[in-house]
Amino acid sequence: MKDLIRSSLVAVAIIACAAVASGMPFPVAENNKVFLQEKDSPYVLEQGVVVGATDTLVIEPGVTVLMGEFAKLMIQGSVKIAGTNDKPVIFSGADSVANWNGFHIMSSTVPFEIKNLTVENAFRNTIFRSSGTLENVNFFNNYYGLWVDESPNVTLTRCTFAHNRYALSVRAGRVVSNGTSISENVYGLYLETEGKLDGDSDLIRNNQESDIRSEAADLKTSKKRVRRNVWHNIEARF
């Protein structure tokens, strides 16, 4: 039995490696543009890549990007991810067992535009000091679905958060929710004292531990702020 299990694990590992090897390498910038085309999909990002502040990331409908275990996509320039209902863009771990690092948007000078994207199996996806719209984006089976930090205006339109550990966290800034569902996660929405959510909140429901937690409300009742090292300890144990 042990030999059978060991053989099965080896087979799974070989299949996963073959899937990664068969993809196109994540492209570099040409003429200040990082362009991912459906005809070359799937792409593979094994480690980390930075889209510079003077570059633009453009992704066509139907593109899949397979992420290695330590892959991180950091975007400092403008972003246009243009999936469609029939052909969404997919960011997913190359190995369904291991998580990748996540995408991190830091494109503060130009509003980002992201439509019809599915993000799976990431550790943490972050929007930092940036504004823009995510429309019909599906955050599924991530540790932190989306972390918003010091962002003045992030709009979530018809997005879905499901099967994440921490679905949506707003440390500082403003998030506008339009028809966005946050359901079947462990924790739904967490607002720190400088974070704000406007718009729909009735679709934040049926989460296992809590639907909405507000640090300001917790402070009123317990007089204790959630210590930053609590989050650090969570990340260190992951």
C-alpha positions in Angstrom: 0.0 0.0 0.0 2.8 2.4 0.9 4.5 1.7 -2.4 1.2 2.4 -4.2 0.8 5.7 -2.5 4.4 6.7 -3.1 4.0 5.8 -6.8 0.8 7.8 -7.0 2.5 10.9 -5.5 5.4 10.6 -7.9 2.9 10.4 -10.8 1.1 13.5 -9.7 4.4 15.4 -9.3 5.5 14.3 -12.8 2.2 15.4 -14.3 2.4 18.8 -12.5 6.0 19.4 -13.7 5.0 18.4 -17.2 2.2 20.9 -17.2 4.5 23.7 -16.1 7.2 22.7 -18.7 4.6 22.7 -21.5 3.7 26.4 -21.0 5.2 29.5 -22.5 7.5 31.5 -20.2 6.0 34.7 -18.9 7.0 37.5 -21.4 9.3 40.4 -20.7 8.4 44.0 -21.6 8.8 45.1 -25.3 8.3 48.7 -26.1 7.1 49.3 -22.6 4.4 46.6 -22.9 4.0 43.2 -21.4 1.5 41.4 -23.6 0.0 38.0 -23.0 -1.9 36.6 -26.0 -4.5 33.8 -26.0 -2.7 32.0 -28.8 0.4 31.5 -26.6 -1.5 30.4 -23.5 -0.9 28.9 -21.1 2.0 30.9 -19.7 4.2 29.9 -16.8 5.6 32.1 -14.1 7.9 30.0 -11.9 9.4 32.7 -9.7 8.7 36.5 -9.5 8.4 39.2 -12.1 8.0 43.0 -11.8 6.1 45.0 -14.4 7.9 48.3 -14.1 6.3 51.7 -13.5 6.8 52.7 -17.2 5.4 49.5 -18.5 1.8 48.3 -19.2 0.5 44.8 -18.5 -2.1 43.8 -21.1 -3.7 40.4 -21.0 -6.1 39.1 -23.7 -9.3 37.1 -23.1 -8.8 33.4 -22.6 -5.2 33.6 -21.2 -4.2 31.2 -18.4 -1.1 31.9 -16.3 0.2 28.9 -14.3 2.1 30.0 -11.2 5.0 28.2 -9.5 5.0 27.8 -5.8 7.0 31.0 -5.1 5.7 33.0 -8.0 4.8 36.7 -7.4 3.4 39.1 -10.0 4.2 42.7 -8.9 2.7 45.4 -11.1 4.0 48.9 -10.8 2.7 50.1 -14.1 -0.7 50.3 -15.7 -2.9 47.2 -15.9 -5.5 46.1 -18.4 -6.8 42.5 -18.0 -9.6 42.1 -20.5 -11.2 38.8 -20.0 -14.8 38.1 -21.2 -17.6 36.0 -19.8 -16.9 33.3 -22.4 -13.1 33.6 -22.1 -12.0 34.6 -18.6 -8.4 35.2 -17.7 -7.1 32.7 -15.1 -4.3 33.0 -12.6 -3.8 29.6 -11.0 -1.2 27.6 -9.2 0.6 25.1 -11.5 0.4 22.6 -8.6 -3.0 22.4 -7.1 -1.5 21.4 -3.7 0.9 24.4 -3.3 0.0 28.0 -3.1 1.8 30.7 -5.1 2.6 34.2 -3.7 -0.1 36.3 -5.4 -0.4 39.4 -7.5 0.4 42.8 -6.1 -0.8 46.0 -7.8 1.1 49.2 -7.0 0.2 51.2 -10.1 -0.6 54.4 -8.3 -0.4 56.8 -11.3 -2.9 55.1 -13.6 -6.2 53.4 -12.6 -6.1 49.6 -13.2 -8.8 47.9 -15.3 -9.5 44.2 -14.5 -12.4 42.3 -16.0 -13.4 38.6 -15.9 -10.5 37.2 -14.0 -10.3 34.1 -11.8 -7.5 34.0 -9.1 -7.0 30.7 -7.5 -4.6 29.2 -4.9 -2.7 32.3 -4.1 -1.3 33.2 -0.6 -2.2 36.9 -0.7 -3.3 39.3 -3.5 -2.7 43.0 -2.7 -3.8 46.4 -4.0 -1.5 49.1 -2.5 -1.9 52.9 -3.0 -3.8 52.3 -6.2 -7.2 52.9 -7.6 -9.3 51.1 -10.2 -12.1 48.6 -10.9 -12.3 44.9 -10.6 -15.3 43.6 -12.5 -16.5 40.0 -12.4 -13.3 38.8 -10.7 -13.5 35.5 -8.9 -11.2 35.0 -5.8 -11.3 31.3 -5.1 -9.4 29.2 -2.6 -6.8 31.8 -1.7 -5.4 32.4 1.8 -6.1 36.1 1.6 -8.4 36.7 -1.3 -7.7 40.4 -1.5 -5.9 42.8 0.8 -6.5 46.5 0.2 -4.0 49.0 1.7 -3.9 52.8 1.5 -6.0 52.8 -1.7 -8.3 55.7 -2.1 -10.9 54.1 -4.4 -11.2 50.4 -5.3 -14.4 49.3 -6.9 -15.6 45.7 -6.8 -18.4 45.1 -9.4 -20.1 41.7 -9.4 -17.0 40.0 -7.9 -17.1 36.7 -6.0 -15.1 35.6 -3.0 -15.5 32.0 -2.1 -13.5 29.3 -0.2 -10.8 31.8 0.9 -9.3 31.9 4.4 -9.6 35.7 4.7 -11.8 36.9 1.8 -11.5 40.7 1.8 -9.3 42.8 4.2 -9.2 46.6 4.1 -6.4 47.9 6.1 -6.7 51.5 4.9 -8.6 53.2 2.1 -12.0 52.9 0.5 -13.6 50.0 -1.2 -16.9 50.3 -3.1 -18.9 47.1 -3.5 -21.5 46.7 -6.2 -23.2 43.3 -6.3 -20.2 41.5 -4.9 -20.7 38.2 -3.1 -18.5 37.2 -0.1 -19.8 33.8 0.9 -18.5 30.4 2.0 -15.2 31.7 3.3 -13.7 31.2 6.7 -13.8 35.0 7.4 -15.7 37.4 5.1 -14.8 41.1 5.5 -12.3 42.5 7.9 -12.1 46.3 8.3 -9.2 47.9 10.2 -9.8 51.3 11.7 -8.7 53.2 8.6 -10.6 50.9 6.2 -14.0 51.7 4.8 -16.5 49.7 2.7 -19.3 51.5 0.8 -22.2 50.0 -1.1 -23.6 46.5 -0.8 -23.0 44.5 2.4 -26.1 42.2 2.3 -24.2 39.8 0.0 -21.5 39.2 2.7 -23.1 36.2 4.4 -22.8 32.5 5.2 -19.1 32.7 6.1 -17.9 30.1 8.7 -16.3 32.3 11.5 -17.7 35.7 10.8 -19.2 37.8 8.0 -18.0 41.3 8.9 -15.5 42.2 11.5 -14.7 45.9 12.2 -11.6 46.8 14.3 -13.3 50.0 15.3 -16.3 48.1 16.6 -14.0 45.6 18.4 -12.2 48.5 20.0 -15.4 49.9 21.4 -16.3 46.7 23.1 -12.9 45.2 24.1 -10.8 48.4 24.1 -8.0 46.3 22.5 -6.6 46.8 19.0 -5.7 43.8 17.0 -1.9 43.6 17.2 0.0 43.7 13.9 2.1 40.7 15.0 -1.1 38.6 15.0 -1.2 38.9 11.2 2.5 38.4 11.0 2.2 35.2 13.0 -0.5 34.0 10.7 1.6 34.6 7.7 4.7 33.0 9.3 2.8 29.8 10.1 1.4 29.5 6.6 
